[in-house]
Every structure is written in structure tokens, then in C-alpha cells.
Amino acid sequence: MFDDDLPRKIKSGSVKNLEPMSLDDLKAYIDELAAEIERTKVEINRKSAHMNAASSLFKTPSE
């Protein structure tokens, strides 16, 4: 079996200890996470558009 045949494991970020963080630090952390979520959504949209474009090349025209 090749490595490509194995299911991919999603690498998750480390779990951050929120207890010692101040209110300002927590708010800044939320802003960072929101920015990362937005960046991820943009990448999902980019890859979806690429997949749709590629799959449209292989569709047969409707009659």
C-alpha cells in the first residue's frame, strides 16, 4: 500500500491555554482566529472554483 492510499490526517493547531490570557489578549486572539477562518474560506472558494472549472471540461454538452 502506498502512502497516497492512506487517509489523510488533518493537522490541527496546538490548543492554547486561555486561562493566563488577559481580556485584551483574548480579544486579540479572537481577531487572529477570525482572520484565519476568513483566509481558510478564501482558499476553500479558490479550490472549489478550480475543481468546478476542471470538472466542467469533462462534462458532455446537454442536448
CHARMM-style PDB file with segment names, atoms N, HN, CA, C and O in Angstrom:
ATOM      1  N   MET     1       0.839  -1.172   0.000  1.00  0.00      PROA
ATOM      2  CA  MET     1       0.000   0.000   0.000  1.00  0.00      PROA
ATOM      3  C   MET     1       0.889   1.242   0.000  1.00  0.00      PROA
ATOM      4  O   MET     1       1.903   1.288   0.697  1.00  0.00      PROA
ATOM      5  N   PHE     2       0.510   2.232  -0.773  1.00  0.00      PROA
ATOM      6  HN  PHE     2      -0.314   2.195  -1.340  1.00  0.00      PROA
ATOM      7  CA  PHE     2       1.268   3.466  -0.861  1.00  0.00      PROA
ATOM      8  C   PHE     2       0.728   4.489   0.133  1.00  0.00      PROA
ATOM      9  O   PHE     2      -0.423   4.403   0.562  1.00  0.00      PROA
ATOM     10  N   ASP     3       1.560   5.445   0.488  1.00  0.00      PROA
ATOM     11  HN  ASP     3       2.494   5.514   0.139  1.00  0.00      PROA
ATOM     12  CA  ASP     3       1.125   6.479   1.422  1.00  0.00      PROA
ATOM     13  C   ASP     3      -0.061   7.265   0.875  1.00  0.00      PROA
ATOM     14  O   ASP     3      -0.900   7.733   1.645  1.00  0.00      PROA
ATOM     15  N   ASP     4      -0.141   7.417  -0.453  1.00  0.00      PROA
ATOM     16  HN  ASP     4       0.541   7.037  -1.078  1.00  0.00      PROA
ATOM     17  CA  ASP     4      -1.237   8.157  -1.059  1.00  0.00      PROA
ATOM     18  C   ASP     4      -2.578   7.461  -0.835  1.00  0.00      PROA
ATOM     19  O   ASP     4      -3.627   8.103  -0.885  1.00  0.00      PROA
ATOM     20  N   ASP     5      -2.546   6.172  -0.592  1.00  0.00      PROA
ATOM     21  HN  ASP     5      -1.694   5.651  -0.551  1.00  0.00      PROA
ATOM     22  CA  ASP     5      -3.774   5.410  -0.379  1.00  0.00      PROA
ATOM     23  C   ASP     5      -4.302   5.535   1.044  1.00  0.00      PROA
ATOM     24  O   ASP     5      -5.456   5.200   1.314  1.00  0.00      PROA
ATOM     25  N   LEU     6      -3.461   6.015   1.953  1.00  0.00      PROA
ATOM     26  HN  LEU     6      -2.524   6.287   1.734  1.00  0.00      PROA
ATOM     27  CA  LEU     6      -3.874   6.131   3.341  1.00  0.00      PROA
ATOM     28  C   LEU     6      -4.737   7.379   3.533  1.00  0.00      PROA
ATOM     29  O   LEU     6      -4.537   8.382   2.849  1.00  0.00      PROA
ATOM     30  N   PRO     7      -5.697   7.318   4.462  1.00  0.00      PROA
ATOM     31  CA  PRO     7      -6.487   8.524   4.720  1.00  0.00      PROA
ATOM     32  C   PRO     7      -5.602   9.630   5.275  1.00  0.00      PROA
ATOM     33  O   PRO     7      -4.673   9.373   6.041  1.00  0.00      PROA
ATOM     34  N   ARG     8      -5.897  10.850   4.882  1.00  0.00      PROA
ATOM     35  HN  ARG     8      -6.651  11.059   4.260  1.00  0.00      PROA
ATOM     36  CA  ARG     8      -5.110  11.980   5.354  1.00  0.00      PROA
ATOM     37  C   ARG     8      -5.570  12.384   6.746  1.00  0.00      PROA
ATOM     38  O   ARG     8      -6.765  12.417   7.041  1.00  0.00      PROA
ATOM     39  N   LYS     9      -4.608  12.687   7.583  1.00  0.00      PROA
ATOM     40  HN  LYS     9      -3.637  12.661   7.344  1.00  0.00      PROA
ATOM     41  CA  LYS     9      -4.919  13.210   8.908  1.00  0.00      PROA
ATOM     42  C   LYS     9      -4.841  14.722   8.830  1.00  0.00      PROA
ATOM     43  O   LYS     9      -3.884  15.285   8.298  1.00  0.00      PROA
ATOM     44  N   ILE    10      -5.855  15.364   9.365  1.00  0.00      PROA
ATOM     45  HN  ILE    10      -6.632  14.906   9.798  1.00  0.00      PROA
ATOM     46  CA  ILE    10      -5.856  16.823   9.383  1.00  0.00      PROA
ATOM     47  C   ILE    10      -4.996  17.271  10.558  1.00  0.00      PROA
ATOM     48  O   ILE    10      -5.202  16.855  11.698  1.00  0.00      PROA
ATOM     49  N   LYS    11      -4.044  18.115  10.253  1.00  0.00      PROA
ATOM     50  HN  LYS    11      -3.877  18.453   9.327  1.00  0.00      PROA
ATOM     51  CA  LYS    11      -3.176  18.629  11.305  1.00  0.00      PROA
ATOM     52  C   LYS    11      -3.892  19.805  11.968  1.00  0.00      PROA
ATOM     53  O   LYS    11      -4.225  20.795  11.317  1.00  0.00      PROA
ATOM     54  N   SER    12      -4.116  19.680  13.243  1.00  0.00      PROA
ATOM     55  HN  SER    12      -3.845  18.876  13.772  1.00  0.00      PROA
ATOM     56  CA  SER    12      -4.759  20.786  13.946  1.00  0.00      PROA
ATOM     57  C   SER    12      -3.707  21.568  14.703  1.00  0.00      PROA
ATOM     58  O   SER    12      -2.661  21.040  15.080  1.00  0.00      PROA
ATOM     59  N   GLY    13      -4.005  22.829  14.914  1.00  0.00      PROA
ATOM     60  HN  GLY    13      -4.855  23.258  14.608  1.00  0.00      PROA
ATOM     61  CA  GLY    13      -3.086  23.667  15.666  1.00  0.00      PROA
ATOM     62  C   GLY    13      -3.049  23.235  17.121  1.00  0.00      PROA
ATOM     63  O   GLY    13      -3.882  22.457  17.584  1.00  0.00      PROA
ATOM     64  N   SER    14      -2.093  23.743  17.802  1.00  0.00      PROA
ATOM     65  HN  SER    14      -1.416  24.375  17.426  1.00  0.00      PROA
ATOM     66  CA  SER    14      -1.994  23.393  19.213  1.00  0.00      PROA
ATOM     67  C   SER    14      -3.119  24.080  19.986  1.00  0.00      PROA
ATOM     68  O   SER    14      -3.564  25.168  19.619  1.00  0.00      PROA
ATOM     69  N   VAL    15      -3.556  23.450  21.026  1.00  0.00      PROA
ATOM     70  HN  VAL    15      -3.194  22.567  21.324  1.00  0.00      PROA
ATOM     71  CA  VAL    15      -4.605  24.012  21.868  1.00  0.00      PROA
ATOM     72  C   VAL    15      -3.953  25.025  22.796  1.00  0.00      PROA
ATOM     73  O   VAL    15      -3.002  24.721  23.517  1.00  0.00      PROA
ATOM     74  N   LYS    16      -4.483  26.221  22.758  1.00  0.00      PROA
ATOM     75  HN  LYS    16      -5.255  26.468  22.173  1.00  0.00      PROA
ATOM     76  CA  LYS    16      -3.894  27.302  23.530  1.00  0.00      PROA
ATOM     77  C   LYS    16      -4.524  27.359  24.920  1.00  0.00      PROA
ATOM     78  O   LYS    16      -5.739  27.227  25.061  1.00  0.00      PROA
ATOM     79  N   ASN    17      -3.707  27.553  25.927  1.00  0.00      PROA
ATOM     80  HN  ASN    17      -2.719  27.661  25.812  1.00  0.00      PROA
ATOM     81  CA  ASN    17      -4.206  27.730  27.286  1.00  0.00      PROA
ATOM     82  C   ASN    17      -4.725  29.160  27.418  1.00  0.00      PROA
ATOM     83  O   ASN    17      -3.949  30.115  27.363  1.00  0.00      PROA
ATOM     84  N   LEU    18      -6.025  29.303  27.590  1.00  0.00      PROA
ATOM     85  HN  LEU    18      -6.655  28.528  27.635  1.00  0.00      PROA
ATOM     86  CA  LEU    18      -6.653  30.620  27.636  1.00  0.00      PROA
ATOM     87  C   LEU    18      -6.635  31.237  29.039  1.00  0.00      PROA
ATOM     88  O   LEU    18      -6.797  32.448  29.186  1.00  0.00      PROA
ATOM     89  N   GLU    19      -6.441  30.424  30.045  1.00  0.00      PROA
ATOM     90  HN  GLU    19      -6.309  29.440  29.926  1.00  0.00      PROA
ATOM     91  CA  GLU    19      -6.524  30.881  31.432  1.00  0.00      PROA
ATOM     92  C   GLU    19      -5.619  32.078  31.746  1.00  0.00      PROA
ATOM     93  O   GLU    19      -6.099  33.048  32.332  1.00  0.00      PROA
ATOM     94  N   PRO    20      -4.346  32.052  31.386  1.00  0.00      PROA
ATOM     95  CA  PRO    20      -3.480  33.174  31.775  1.00  0.00      PROA
ATOM     96  C   PRO    20      -3.650  34.429  30.900  1.00  0.00      PROA
ATOM     97  O   PRO    20      -3.021  35.453  31.165  1.00  0.00      PROA
ATOM     98  N   MET    21      -4.484  34.355  29.875  1.00  0.00      PROA
ATOM     99  HN  MET    21      -4.995  33.523  29.660  1.00  0.00      PROA
ATOM    100  CA  MET    21      -4.612  35.473  28.943  1.00  0.00      PROA
ATOM    101  C   MET    21      -5.531  36.557  29.506  1.00  0.00      PROA
ATOM    102  O   MET    21      -6.556  36.265  30.123  1.00  0.00      PROA
ATOM    103  N   SER    22      -5.143  37.807  29.282  1.00  0.00      PROA
ATOM    104  HN  SER    22      -4.311  38.045  28.782  1.00  0.00      PROA
ATOM    105  CA  SER    22      -5.968  38.936  29.718  1.00  0.00      PROA
ATOM    106  C   SER    22      -7.149  39.101  28.755  1.00  0.00      PROA
ATOM    107  O   SER    22      -7.208  38.451  27.711  1.00  0.00      PROA
ATOM    108  N   LEU    23      -8.078  39.972  29.119  1.00  0.00      PROA
ATOM    109  HN  LEU    23      -8.030  40.500  29.967  1.00  0.00      PROA
ATOM    110  CA  LEU    23      -9.215  40.235  28.238  1.00  0.00      PROA
ATOM    111  C   LEU    23      -8.754  40.770  26.886  1.00  0.00      PROA
ATOM    112  O   LEU    23      -9.268  40.362  25.844  1.00  0.00      PROA
ATOM    113  N   ASP    24      -7.793  41.674  26.903  1.00  0.00      PROA
ATOM    114  HN  ASP    24      -7.375  42.005  27.749  1.00  0.00      PROA
ATOM    115  CA  ASP    24      -7.276  42.220  25.641  1.00  0.00      PROA
ATOM    116  C   ASP    24      -6.601  41.139  24.804  1.00  0.00      PROA
ATOM    117  O   ASP    24      -6.749  41.102  23.583  1.00  0.00      PROA
ATOM    118  N   ASP    25      -5.856  40.259  25.479  1.00  0.00      PROA
ATOM    119  HN  ASP    25      -5.736  40.290  26.471  1.00  0.00      PROA
ATOM    120  CA  ASP    25      -5.210  39.154  24.768  1.00  0.00      PROA
ATOM    121  C   ASP    25      -6.242  38.218  24.156  1.00  0.00      PROA
ATOM    122  O   ASP    25      -6.079  37.760  23.025  1.00  0.00      PROA
ATOM    123  N   LEU    26      -7.306  37.935  24.907  1.00  0.00      PROA
ATOM    124  HN  LEU    26      -7.438  38.307  25.825  1.00  0.00      PROA
ATOM    125  CA  LEU    26      -8.356  37.050  24.394  1.00  0.00      PROA
ATOM    126  C   LEU    26      -9.055  37.671  23.183  1.00  0.00      PROA
ATOM    127  O   LEU    26      -9.341  36.983  22.204  1.00  0.00      PROA
ATOM    128  N   LYS    27      -9.322  38.960  23.256  1.00  0.00      PROA
ATOM    129  HN  LYS    27      -9.089  39.519  24.052  1.00  0.00      PROA
ATOM    130  CA  LYS    27      -9.959  39.642  22.120  1.00  0.00      PROA
ATOM    131  C   LYS    27      -9.046  39.642  20.904  1.00  0.00      PROA
ATOM    132  O   LYS    27      -9.504  39.439  19.779  1.00  0.00      PROA
ATOM    133  N   ALA    28      -7.777  39.864  21.124  1.00  0.00      PROA
ATOM    134  HN  ALA    28      -7.405  40.029  22.037  1.00  0.00      PROA
ATOM    135  CA  ALA    28      -6.817  39.822  20.016  1.00  0.00      PROA
ATOM    136  C   ALA    28      -6.731  38.421  19.429  1.00  0.00      PROA
ATOM    137  O   ALA    28      -6.609  38.260  18.214  1.00  0.00      PROA
ATOM    138  N   TYR    29      -6.793  37.408  20.285  1.00  0.00      PROA
ATOM    139  HN  TYR    29      -6.892  37.538  21.272  1.00  0.00      PROA
ATOM    140  CA  TYR    29      -6.755  36.020  19.842  1.00  0.00      PROA
ATOM    141  C   TYR    29      -7.980  35.707  18.983  1.00  0.00      PROA
ATOM    142  O   TYR    29      -7.868  35.029  17.962  1.00  0.00      PROA
ATOM    143  N   ILE    30      -9.142  36.199  19.393  1.00  0.00      PROA
ATOM    144  HN  ILE    30      -9.234  36.750  20.223  1.00  0.00      PROA
ATOM    145  CA  ILE    30     -10.357  36.012  18.591  1.00  0.00      PROA
ATOM    146  C   ILE    30     -10.183  36.665  17.227  1.00  0.00      PROA
ATOM    147  O   ILE    30     -10.570  36.089  16.210  1.00  0.00      PROA
ATOM    148  N   ASP    31      -9.609  37.856  17.195  1.00  0.00      PROA
ATOM    149  HN  ASP    31      -9.294  38.325  18.021  1.00  0.00      PROA
ATOM    150  CA  ASP    31      -9.378  38.534  15.909  1.00  0.00      PROA
ATOM    151  C   ASP    31      -8.442  37.723  15.008  1.00  0.00      PROA
ATOM    152  O   ASP    31      -8.653  37.627  13.799  1.00  0.00      PROA
ATOM    153  N   GLU    32      -7.409  37.145  15.617  1.00  0.00      PROA
ATOM    154  HN  GLU    32      -7.237  37.223  16.599  1.00  0.00      PROA
ATOM    155  CA  GLU    32      -6.483  36.301  14.853  1.00  0.00      PROA
ATOM    156  C   GLU    32      -7.201  35.075  14.292  1.00  0.00      PROA
ATOM    157  O   GLU    32      -7.007  34.706  13.134  1.00  0.00      PROA
ATOM    158  N   LEU    33      -8.033  34.449  15.128  1.00  0.00      PROA
ATOM    159  HN  LEU    33      -8.191  34.749  16.069  1.00  0.00      PROA
ATOM    160  CA  LEU    33      -8.769  33.268  14.677  1.00  0.00      PROA
ATOM    161  C   LEU    33      -9.756  33.625  13.570  1.00  0.00      PROA
ATOM    162  O   LEU    33      -9.898  32.878  12.602  1.00  0.00      PROA
ATOM    163  N   ALA    34     -10.433  34.753  13.708  1.00  0.00      PROA
ATOM    164  HN  ALA    34     -10.318  35.360  14.494  1.00  0.00      PROA
ATOM    165  CA  ALA    34     -11.383  35.190  12.680  1.00  0.00      PROA
ATOM    166  C   ALA    34     -10.664  35.435  11.360  1.00  0.00      PROA
ATOM    167  O   ALA    34     -11.173  35.077  10.299  1.00  0.00      PROA
ATOM    168  N   ALA    35      -9.481  36.042  11.421  1.00  0.00      PROA
ATOM    169  HN  ALA    35      -9.067  36.333  12.284  1.00  0.00      PROA
ATOM    170  CA  ALA    35      -8.700  36.274  10.208  1.00  0.00      PROA
ATOM    171  C   ALA    35      -8.283  34.950   9.573  1.00  0.00      PROA
ATOM    172  O   ALA    35      -8.294  34.813   8.350  1.00  0.00      PROA
ATOM    173  N   GLU    36      -7.920  33.984  10.399  1.00  0.00      PROA
ATOM    174  HN  GLU    36      -7.912  34.095  11.393  1.00  0.00      PROA
ATOM    175  CA  GLU    36      -7.525  32.671   9.881  1.00  0.00      PROA
ATOM    176  C   GLU    36      -8.716  31.941   9.265  1.00  0.00      PROA
ATOM    177  O   GLU    36      -8.570  31.264   8.248  1.00  0.00      PROA
ATOM    178  N   ILE    37      -9.888  32.076   9.876  1.00  0.00      PROA
ATOM    179  HN  ILE    37     -10.006  32.626  10.702  1.00  0.00      PROA
ATOM    180  CA  ILE    37     -11.099  31.476   9.317  1.00  0.00      PROA
ATOM    181  C   ILE    37     -11.398  32.104   7.960  1.00  0.00      PROA
ATOM    182  O   ILE    37     -11.721  31.393   7.009  1.00  0.00      PROA
ATOM    183  N   GLU    38     -11.295  33.402   7.863  1.00  0.00      PROA
ATOM    184  HN  GLU    38     -11.033  33.979   8.636  1.00  0.00      PROA
ATOM    185  CA  GLU    38     -11.555  34.086   6.588  1.00  0.00      PROA
ATOM    186  C   GLU    38     -10.549  33.641   5.522  1.00  0.00      PROA
ATOM    187  O   GLU    38     -10.921  33.398   4.373  1.00  0.00      PROA
ATOM    188  N   ARG    39      -9.293  33.537   5.904  1.00  0.00      PROA
ATOM    189  HN  ARG    39      -8.991  33.734   6.837  1.00  0.00      PROA
ATOM    190  CA  ARG    39      -8.254  33.081   4.966  1.00  0.00      PROA
ATOM    191  C   ARG    39      -8.551  31.670   4.486  1.00  0.00      PROA
ATOM    192  O   ARG    39      -8.346  31.352   3.315  1.00  0.00      PROA
ATOM    193  N   THR    40      -9.033  30.824   5.386  1.00  0.00      PROA
ATOM    194  HN  THR    40      -9.200  31.082   6.337  1.00  0.00      PROA
ATOM    195  CA  THR    40      -9.376  29.450   5.043  1.00  0.00      PROA
ATOM    196  C   THR    40     -10.568  29.409   4.093  1.00  0.00      PROA
ATOM    197  O   THR    40     -10.576  28.624   3.145  1.00  0.00      PROA
ATOM    198  N   LYS    41     -11.579  30.250   4.338  1.00  0.00      PROA
ATOM    199  HN  LYS    41     -11.573  30.888   5.108  1.00  0.00      PROA
ATOM    200  CA  LYS    41     -12.742  30.310   3.457  1.00  0.00      PROA
ATOM    201  C   LYS    41     -12.353  30.754   2.048  1.00  0.00      PROA
ATOM    202  O   LYS    41     -12.873  30.230   1.063  1.00  0.00      PROA
ATOM    203  N   VAL    42     -11.452  31.707   1.955  1.00  0.00      PROA
ATOM    204  HN  VAL    42     -11.030  32.133   2.755  1.00  0.00      PROA
ATOM    205  CA  VAL    42     -10.972  32.164   0.642  1.00  0.00      PROA
ATOM    206  C   VAL    42     -10.290  31.018  -0.094  1.00  0.00      PROA
ATOM    207  O   VAL    42     -10.495  30.838  -1.294  1.00  0.00      PROA
ATOM    208  N   GLU    43      -9.486  30.248   0.617  1.00  0.00      PROA
ATOM    209  HN  GLU    43      -9.319  30.394   1.592  1.00  0.00      PROA
ATOM    210  CA  GLU    43      -8.788  29.114  -0.010  1.00  0.00      PROA
ATOM    211  C   GLU    43      -9.772  28.032  -0.438  1.00  0.00      PROA
ATOM    212  O   GLU    43      -9.611  27.431  -1.501  1.00  0.00      PROA
ATOM    213  N   ILE    44     -10.796  27.778   0.387  1.00  0.00      PROA
ATOM    214  HN  ILE    44     -10.928  28.266   1.250  1.00  0.00      PROA
ATOM    215  CA  ILE    44     -11.828  26.809   0.012  1.00  0.00      PROA
ATOM    216  C   ILE    44     -12.525  27.254  -1.262  1.00  0.00      PROA
ATOM    217  O   ILE    44     -12.729  26.451  -2.172  1.00  0.00      PROA
ATOM    218  N   ASN    45     -12.891  28.527  -1.332  1.00  0.00      PROA
ATOM    219  HN  ASN    45     -12.726  29.179  -0.593  1.00  0.00      PROA
ATOM    220  CA  ASN    45     -13.555  29.052  -2.532  1.00  0.00      PROA
ATOM    221  C   ASN    45     -12.653  28.949  -3.762  1.00  0.00      PROA
ATOM    222  O   ASN    45     -13.114  28.608  -4.852  1.00  0.00      PROA
ATOM    223  N   ARG    46     -11.368  29.245  -3.579  1.00  0.00      PROA
ATOM    224  HN  ARG    46     -10.994  29.521  -2.694  1.00  0.00      PROA
ATOM    225  CA  ARG    46     -10.414  29.163  -4.696  1.00  0.00      PROA
ATOM    226  C   ARG    46     -10.308  27.732  -5.199  1.00  0.00      PROA
ATOM    227  O   ARG    46     -10.322  27.491  -6.406  1.00  0.00      PROA
ATOM    228  N   LYS    47     -10.201  26.787  -4.280  1.00  0.00      PROA
ATOM    229  HN  LYS    47     -10.190  26.983  -3.300  1.00  0.00      PROA
ATOM    230  CA  LYS    47     -10.068  25.384  -4.683  1.00  0.00      PROA
ATOM    231  C   LYS    47     -11.368  24.851  -5.274  1.00  0.00      PROA
ATOM    232  O   LYS    47     -11.343  24.048  -6.207  1.00  0.00      PROA
ATOM    233  N   SER    48     -12.496  25.290  -4.740  1.00  0.00      PROA
ATOM    234  HN  SER    48     -12.516  25.942  -3.983  1.00  0.00      PROA
ATOM    235  CA  SER    48     -13.790  24.866  -5.293  1.00  0.00      PROA
ATOM    236  C   SER    48     -13.952  25.364  -6.721  1.00  0.00      PROA
ATOM    237  O   SER    48     -14.408  24.623  -7.591  1.00  0.00      PROA
ATOM    238  N   ALA    49     -13.583  26.608  -6.962  1.00  0.00      PROA
ATOM    239  HN  ALA    49     -13.212  27.210  -6.255  1.00  0.00      PROA
ATOM    240  CA  ALA    49     -13.674  27.167  -8.306  1.00  0.00      PROA
ATOM    241  C   ALA    49     -12.762  26.408  -9.267  1.00  0.00      PROA
ATOM    242  O   ALA    49     -13.130  26.148 -10.412  1.00  0.00      PROA
ATOM    243  N   HSD    50     -11.586  26.061  -8.795  1.00  0.00      PROA
ATOM    244  HN  HSD    50     -11.287  26.272  -7.864  1.00  0.00      PROA
ATOM    245  CA  HSD    50     -10.647  25.305  -9.623  1.00  0.00      PROA
ATOM    246  C   HSD    50     -11.214  23.924  -9.949  1.00  0.00      PROA
ATOM    247  O   HSD    50     -11.128  23.469 -11.089  1.00  0.00      PROA
ATOM    248  N   MET    51     -11.794  23.257  -8.947  1.00  0.00      PROA
ATOM    249  HN  MET    51     -11.865  23.626  -8.020  1.00  0.00      PROA
ATOM    250  CA  MET    51     -12.387  21.937  -9.174  1.00  0.00      PROA
ATOM    251  C   MET    51     -13.563  22.018 -10.141  1.00  0.00      PROA
ATOM    252  O   MET    51     -13.703  21.175 -11.027  1.00  0.00      PROA
ATOM    253  N   ASN    52     -14.408  23.034  -9.971  1.00  0.00      PROA
ATOM    254  HN  ASN    52     -14.295  23.720  -9.252  1.00  0.00      PROA
ATOM    255  CA  ASN    52     -15.561  23.197 -10.856  1.00  0.00      PROA
ATOM    256  C   ASN    52     -15.121  23.452 -12.294  1.00  0.00      PROA
ATOM    257  O   ASN    52     -15.709  22.917 -13.233  1.00  0.00      PROA
ATOM    258  N   ALA    53     -14.095  24.263 -12.459  1.00  0.00      PROA
ATOM    259  HN  ALA    53     -13.617  24.698 -11.696  1.00  0.00      PROA
ATOM    260  CA  ALA    53     -13.579  24.540 -13.799  1.00  0.00      PROA
ATOM    261  C   ALA    53     -13.019  23.275 -14.430  1.00  0.00      PROA
ATOM    262  O   ALA    53     -13.239  23.014 -15.613  1.00  0.00      PROA
ATOM    263  N   ALA    54     -12.300  22.494 -13.645  1.00  0.00      PROA
ATOM    264  HN  ALA    54     -12.122  22.705 -12.684  1.00  0.00      PROA
ATOM    265  CA  ALA    54     -11.715  21.262 -14.174  1.00  0.00      PROA
ATOM    266  C   ALA    54     -12.811  20.249 -14.516  1.00  0.00      PROA
ATOM    267  O   ALA    54     -12.740  19.592 -15.555  1.00  0.00      PROA
ATOM    268  N   SER    55     -13.810  20.118 -13.663  1.00  0.00      PROA
ATOM    269  HN  SER    55     -13.867  20.652 -12.819  1.00  0.00      PROA
ATOM    270  CA  SER    55     -14.835  19.124 -13.934  1.00  0.00      PROA
ATOM    271  C   SER    55     -15.732  19.539 -15.102  1.00  0.00      PROA
ATOM    272  O   SER    55     -16.308  18.682 -15.773  1.00  0.00      PROA
ATOM    273  N   SER    56     -15.854  20.847 -15.349  1.00  0.00      PROA
ATOM    274  HN  SER    56     -15.386  21.543 -14.804  1.00  0.00      PROA
ATOM    275  CA  SER    56     -16.667  21.283 -16.486  1.00  0.00      PROA
ATOM    276  C   SER    56     -16.015  20.901 -17.822  1.00  0.00      PROA
ATOM    277  O   SER    56     -16.704  20.804 -18.838  1.00  0.00      PROA
ATOM    278  N   LEU    57     -14.723  20.689 -17.828  1.00  0.00      PROA
ATOM    279  HN  LEU    57     -14.163  20.768 -17.003  1.00  0.00      PROA
ATOM    280  CA  LEU    57     -14.042  20.268 -19.050  1.00  0.00      PROA
ATOM    281  C   LEU    57     -14.442  18.859 -19.463  1.00  0.00      PROA
ATOM    282  O   LEU    57     -14.363  18.503 -20.639  1.00  0.00      PROA
ATOM    283  N   PHE    58     -14.874  18.053 -18.488  1.00  0.00      PROA
ATOM    284  HN  PHE    58     -14.938  18.342 -17.533  1.00  0.00      PROA
ATOM    285  CA  PHE    58     -15.167  16.656 -18.763  1.00  0.00      PROA
ATOM    286  C   PHE    58     -16.655  16.354 -18.863  1.00  0.00      PROA
ATOM    287  O   PHE    58     -17.038  15.199 -19.051  1.00  0.00      PROA
ATOM    288  N   LYS    59     -17.494  17.369 -18.741  1.00  0.00      PROA
ATOM    289  HN  LYS    59     -17.183  18.307 -18.588  1.00  0.00      PROA
ATOM    290  CA  LYS    59     -18.929  17.168 -18.861  1.00  0.00      PROA
ATOM    291  C   LYS    59     -19.312  17.140 -20.334  1.00  0.00      PROA
ATOM    292  O   LYS    59     -18.739  17.856 -21.155  1.00  0.00      PROA
ATOM    293  N   THR    60     -20.299  16.292 -20.656  1.00  0.00      PROA
ATOM    294  HN  THR    60     -20.765  15.710 -19.990  1.00  0.00      PROA
ATOM    295  CA  THR    60     -20.794  16.267 -22.028  1.00  0.00      PROA
ATOM    296  C   THR    60     -21.875  17.317 -22.182  1.00  0.00      PROA
ATOM    297  O   THR    60     -22.665  17.525 -21.260  1.00  0.00      PROA
ATOM    298  N   PRO    61     -21.930  17.976 -23.312  1.00  0.00      PROA
ATOM    299  CA  PRO    61     -22.936  19.018 -23.509  1.00  0.00      PROA
ATOM    300  C   PRO    61     -24.352  18.428 -23.460  1.00  0.00      PROA
ATOM    301  O   PRO    61     -24.587  17.318 -23.937  1.00  0.00      PROA
ATOM    302  N   SER    62     -25.263  19.165 -22.893  1.00  0.00      PROA
ATOM    303  HN  SER    62     -25.072  20.067 -22.505  1.00  0.00      PROA
ATOM    304  CA  SER    62     -26.673  18.734 -22.836  1.00  0.00      PROA
ATOM    305  C   SER    62     -27.315  18.952 -24.193  1.00  0.00      PROA
ATOM    306  O   SER    62     -26.993  19.897 -24.913  1.00  0.00      PROA
ATOM    307  N   GLU    63     -28.221  18.062 -24.520  1.00  0.00      PROA
ATOM    308  HN  GLU    63     -28.482  17.294 -23.936  1.00  0.00      PROA
ATOM    309  CA  GLU    63     -28.906  18.203 -25.821  1.00  0.00      PROA
ATOM    310  C   GLU    63     -30.333  18.562 -25.617  1.00  0.00      PROA
ATOM    311  OT1 GLU    63     -31.074  18.724 -26.586  1.00  0.00      PROA
TER     312      GLU     63
END
